[in-house]
Amino acid sequence: MARIGLLGGTFDPIHFGHLRMAEELAQSLQLDTVKFIPAATPPLKTPPQVSANHRSAMVKLGIAGNPCFALDERELTRGGPSYTVDTLRSLRSELNAHDSMVMFVGSDAFKQFNRWHQWQDIIQLCHIALVDRPNGSMPTVLNEELVAFLHRHYTENSLDLQSQTAGFITMQAITPLTISSTALREQIKQHQSARYLSPDNVLDYIDQHRLYQA
């Protein structure tokens, strides 16, 4: 049974916070692969500042050299709103029946998880690893619907995610790297050094294509 991690986002641009999260969760959850899935049009987020081609290219550069990481462009080629449930169904159709998927979800994003398209179907397609964000806290104030959902599916035993293909929610702590794409873009806009916030090859790409500059 293959164990696959899923990290979606705009990656506008990718940075060490994304990469370290994926590395730590791959280790702690014993994942075989982590797929980085850039969103085309995220329904609940501000539209990305640069094109899909640029963001995909930066992800490819950022994950280079790690055999556990893979770029998945299905949301970019599909177009339209990047609904997670559609992506999961597409992935599931390609996997073996006993393969498991674990989707990484930030604690901030989980607070509005019940606004996601067909959100109650998602847990039937994958597990969810709730990840504490830097300078944040795990969700403590949730509406009753999400509280009940969390209680139904929650486990503290990460081995449960290996014994089943989907259906569990676990909470995972990671190294708190206080890096964000928003702050990184602002550093570049202000012509300040962004070194050590993102891989050098990504920063070279940004400079070469003059991305995020005012």
Residue pairs with C-beta under 8 A, 6 or more apart in sequence:
1 96
1 98
1 99
1 100
1 162
1 165
2 32
2 33
2 95
2 96
2 99
2 100
3 29
3 30
3 31
3 32
3 33
3 99
3 100
3 102
3 161
3 162
4 31
4 32
4 33
4 34
4 35
4 91
4 95
4 99
4 100
4 101
4 102
5 22
5 25
5 26
5 29
5 31
5 33
5 34
5 35
5 101
5 102
5 103
5 104
5 129
6 34
6 35
6 37
6 88
6 91
6 101
6 102
6 103
6 104
6 126
7 18
7 21
7 22
7 34
7 35
7 36
7 37
7 104
8 37
8 38
8 39
8 75
8 82
8 84
8 87
8 103
9 18
9 37
9 38
9 39
10 38
10 39
10 42
10 45
10 48
10 55
10 181
11 18
11 36
11 38
11 55
11 58
11 59
11 62
11 181
12 48
12 49
12 50
12 55
12 181
12 185
13 50
13 55
13 58
13 181
13 184
13 185
13 198
13 202
13 206
13 211
13 212
14 36
14 55
14 58
14 59
14 62
14 63
14 181
14 198
14 199
14 202
15 62
15 179
15 180
15 181
15 184
15 197
15 198
15 202
16 177
16 179
16 196
16 197
16 198
16 199
17 134
17 177
17 178
17 179
17 180
18 36
18 62
19 62
19 63
19 66
19 69
19 199
20 174
20 175
20 177
21 104
21 131
21 174
22 34
22 36
22 69
22 104
23 66
23 68
24 172
24 174
24 175
25 31
25 34
25 102
25 104
25 129
25 131
25 172
25 174
26 34
26 68
28 158
28 172
29 102
29 129
29 158
29 161
29 172
30 158
30 162
31 68
31 102
32 68
33 68
33 69
33 70
34 68
34 69
34 70
35 70
35 71
35 72
35 91
36 59
36 63
36 69
36 70
36 71
36 72
37 72
37 74
37 75
37 87
38 52
38 55
38 56
38 59
38 71
38 73
38 75
38 76
39 45
39 48
39 75
39 82
40 52
40 75
40 76
40 78
40 79
40 80
40 81
40 82
41 47
41 79
41 80
41 81
41 82
42 48
42 81
42 82
43 81
43 82
43 83
43 116
43 117
44 112
44 115
44 116
48 55
49 185
49 211
49 212
50 211
50 212
52 76
54 205
54 209
54 211
56 71
56 73
56 76
57 205
58 202
58 205
58 206
59 71
60 71
61 199
61 201
61 202
61 205
62 198
62 199
62 201
62 202
63 69
63 70
63 71
64 201
72 91
74 87
74 90
74 91
75 82
75 87
78 86
78 90
81 117
83 116
83 117
83 118
84 103
84 116
84 117
84 122
85 116
85 117
85 118
85 119
85 121
85 122
85 125
86 117
88 101
88 103
88 122
88 125
88 126
89 125
91 101
92 101
92 125
95 101
97 165
98 165
99 165
100 126
100 127
100 161
100 162
100 164
100 165
100 166
101 125
101 126
101 127
101 165
101 166
102 126
102 127
102 128
102 129
102 161
103 122
103 126
103 127
103 128
103 129
104 129
104 131
105 113
105 128
105 129
105 130
105 131
106 130
106 131
106 133
106 136
107 130
107 131
107 132
107 133
107 136
107 137
107 138
107 139
108 133
108 136
110 128
110 130
110 139
110 142
110 146
111 139
111 141
111 142
111 146
113 119
113 146
113 149
114 143
114 145
114 146
114 149
116 122
120 149
122 128
123 149
123 153
123 166
123 167
123 169
124 166
124 167
125 166
126 166
127 161
127 164
127 166
127 167
127 168
127 169
127 170
128 153
128 168
128 169
128 170
129 161
129 169
129 170
129 171
129 172
130 138
130 139
130 169
130 170
130 171
130 172
131 172
131 174
132 138
132 171
132 172
132 173
132 174
132 176
134 176
134 177
134 178
134 179
135 176
135 178
138 171
139 146
139 150
142 150
150 169
153 167
153 168
153 169
154 168
154 169
154 170
155 161
155 168
155 169
155 170
156 170
156 171
157 170
158 170
160 168
160 170
161 168
161 170
179 197
179 198
183 197
184 194
184 197
184 198
185 212
187 193
187 194
187 197
188 194
188 206
188 211
188 212
188 213
189 212
189 213
189 214
191 213
194 203
194 206
195 203
205 211
206 212
